[in-house]
Amino acid sequence: MLVARAYLCVGIVALSAACGHALAAEPIACDSCEEWNLPREPFRIHGHTYYVGTKGLASILIASDEGHVLIDGGLPQSASLIAANIETLGYNIEDVALVLNSHAHFDHAGGIAELQRLSGARIAASPWSAEALRLGTTPIGDPQYGIGVQIETVGDIDILADGEQLRIGDVAMNAHFTPGHTPGGTSWTWRSCEGDECVDIVYADSLSPVSADDFYFTRSSDYPNAIADFERSFALLETMPCDILLAPHPGFAGLFDALDRRLDNDDSTVFVNPEACKNYAGDMRDWLDRRVAEENADLAP
């Protein structure tokens, strides 16, 4: 039997046969949710890019004089912590003009509806992720279909094209479709400058082969292109300009380890590692290779 499920989850309010289905805006419980949602002090990463997420779930603020961009909303119960972190930095949640998503699982998209209410921001997502946000759950074809939690649905979503650039003030956010973990996964890139020194920041979507127990990446008729999608996403991350790597789970990018090395003078160079995206893609490819080997062994006659 493949050990594929990353977490078990239950809604605080009600249970369904597959997994917990929480009512709108209700908190979600899962094996890792409490630890993921522990508060974390916000901090500056580079320029006007800040970490405003929780201990285990990233949310990134990119500030400008004409409005701010926010990437990912964590769990439903993360929204208030994210909003408070934005205020702690001296910014206003009402000035967030655009909310973006990496992939529409409950632990990264669960707080988006509440954050939209608090800010009045536009929401932008890939076609697949937009459908998942409208449904409030993982559609058929998602490797985690059947184990996801019902989150509050999101409407008024701008549908992205691969490679599209969105602008808020002087912030230019570039969408790169990186499917595999979900069919709608999206990574984001932008330039960040401190004086004359500029870096390329990549918020790389999760590329881990995590699924429901009965899902096989090598055999799925609901997601037949899964392996090919992973490979295209790995190749993209290996070749794109990448000075600072961020990820939906900050541990994947070693973000807090780098923060611990930062000097008292707020030195942002500790986050710079031009090999980070290549290393991340390599680690995820190794994970996928192990998963494929497990599936082949499990399905062998």
N, C-alpha and C positions, 0 to 999 in steps of 0.2 A: 504493500500500500504506500503510495506516495505521501510524504508529509508535506503538503502543499499549502495548507491554510495558515496565513500569517497571524490571525487573531480570531477569537470568538467574540461576538458582540451581541449585546442585548439593549433594547430600548428601555429607558427608565419607566415609561408609562405602560407599554403593552408589549406582548410577545407575539411573534408569528411562528409558523412551523419552521421556516428557514433560519430566521435570525430576528433580533429585536427590531420592531418598527416603531420609532419614536414619533410622537405627535409633533406638529410644527413647532420649531424653536425649542423643543425640549432637549435636555442634555442626553448624550449617548454614553453607554457604558460598554467597554470591551476589555479584553485582557490587558491591553497596554494603555487604554485611554487615560486612566488617572495619572500615570507617569508622564505620558506624552503632554498632558495639559497642565503640568506644574508651571507656575509663573516663572518667567525669565525676564531679567532687566533688559530693556532695549539697549542697543548700542549701534554706533556708526560703523559701517563696513568700509566705505570709501566715498568721498565726496558727499553727495546728498542721498546716498543709499544706506538704509538702516535695517537692522534686524528688529522686528516688532512681534515675533511669534512667541511660542511657548517653548518649554524645554525640549520637546520632541517633535514639534510641528512648525515648520518655517512659515513665516509671513514676512514679506519684504516690502518696505516703503521706499519709493523713489520720489523725492520731494522736488517741487518746482514752484516758482512764484505765481504760476497760473493754474495750480492744482496739482494733486499728487496721484501717483499710481501705487496700487497695492496688489501684490501677487499672493494668492491663496488665502483661505479663511479658516483653516484648521477645522476642528470640531464645532458643532453648534455652541458649546459652552466656551469655546476659545474666543468667540467674537468680542465679548466684553473685555477680555484680557488684551486682545490686539488693540482695541479702541483705546484702552487705558494707556498702553505702551506708546501709542501715537501721541497722546496728550502729554505723557511724561517727557517726550522729546521736544515739546513746545509747539507741536503742530496740532491742528484741529481735524477730527474725524470728518467734519462737514466739508473739509476742503479736499477730501479724496474724490477725484473725478472719474477714476477708472479702476475697476477691479478685474484682475486677470486670474486665470486658473491654469494649473499644470495638468491635473487630471481630476475627473469628477467623482472620486471616491469620498466617502463620508468624512475621512480624516483630513482632507485637504479642501473640500468644498462645503462641508457642513455648516460653516459659519458665514458663507457668502450672502445668503438671503438677509440675515440680520445686519451684516455690514453694509449691504445696499440700503437697508432701511435707515441706518444711522447716518449714512453719508449722502444718499441720493445719487450715488455714482452709477455710471454706465458699467455694464458687465460685458466682457468679450470672451469668446471661447471658440474652439474648433467645432465643426458641425456635430461630430459625435458627442463631444463633451456638452455642447449646448442642449442636445436632446436628453442626455442624462440629467442635466440640471433642471430641465423642464419636468421630467418624470420624477425627479427626486430619488432615483435609485439607479443601479447599474443595469443597462439593457442587455438583452441576449447578445452574445458575442464578446462581452467583457469576460476575461478569464475568472473574475470574481463574481460572476453572475450567480445569484442564489444565496450569497452569504453577505451581501451588502445590507446596509441599514437605510431605511427610508429617512431622508432628510427633507427639510422644508424646500419646496419647489421654488425655482427662480424663473422669472419672466423677463421680458424686454432685454433679450440677449443679442448682442451684435455678433454675427457669424463671421469668423475669421477665414481668410484664405492662407494657405501655406506661404510663408515668406512676407506676409503683409506687415507693414509698419504702422504703428499707432503713435500719435504725438499728443502730448499734453505739455504745453509751454515748450521749454527747450529739451524735454525728455522724449527720446525716440525709442520706442519698444518694438523689437522685431520678433515676430512669431515664427517658430520652426517646429513643424509637426514631427514629433518623435514617438510614434506608436510602438506598441509591444506590451508594456505593462497594462495599458488599455489601448483600444483602437484609436482613441482621440487624444493621446498624450501630446502635450505641447511644451517645448522649452522656449525660454525667453532670453534675448540678449540685448544689451544696451551699453553705451559708452558712459564712463564716469570720469570726471576730470577734477583734479585738485590743482588749481593754477594752470600751468602749462603741461602738467603731467596727466595723461589720460590712460585709462585701462579699459579692456573689454571684459564685461561681467556676463557670465552665463548662469542662468537659473535652469539647470538641467532637470528635466522631469525624471521621476522614478523609472528605472528600466530593469526592475527586478522581476523575475519570472515567478510571481506569487499568484496562486489561483485557488479556486474551490477544489475540493478533494477529487472530484470526478472529471476535472478538466485536464486535457492533454494538449500541450502546445504543439506537439508533433502530429496530432490526429484530429484536431477540432474542426468539425464541419461548420460551426458557427463563427470561427475566426481562422479560416484556412491560411491566411497570410501572416500569421503571428511570427513565425521564425524569420521570414523575410523582412517583416517590419522591424523586428529587433535589429537585424543586421544593418539595415539602412540607417537606423537611429544611431547605432554604435559608430558607423562610418562617419556620420555627420559630426558627432561630438569629437571624434578624433581629429577632424580637419578644420573645425571652425576656430577663429581667433578666441582665445580664452586665457585671460590673466587671473581672474578670480572665479572660482566655482562655488555656486550655491545650489542647494537641492531641497526638495520638499521635506525630507528628514535631514536635519542639519548634520547628523553624524555621518551621512554618506559623503559629505564634503569636508569633514574634519573641521568644521567651522569653530566649534567651541575650543578645540585643541589649539587652533591658531589664536583665538582670543586670549587664551591663558598665557600665550607667549608675548602678547602685546605689551609694550612698555607704557609707563605712566604718561608719556607724551602723546598718546593716541595715535601711534604709528600704524597706518593702514597697510604698510608693506608686508606685514605678517600674513595677510590674506592672499598675497600674490604668489601664484604658482602656475607658470605657463604649461606645466605638464599635468595639471589636475584633471582636466577634462579627458585627456587620453588615458590617464590612470583609472578614472571613474568608468569609462567605457570598457576598459580592459577587465576591471573587476566584475562588471555586470555581464560581460561576455563569458567569463569563466563560470559565473553563477548559472547562466543559461546552459552552458555546455554540461555542467553537472546535472542540471534538471533534465536535459535531453537524454543523458545516459541513464538516469533513473527511470524515465518513461520507457525507454527501449527495453530495459531490464524487466520492468513491470509488465510490459505487453508481450514479452517474448513467449513463444509457445512452450 
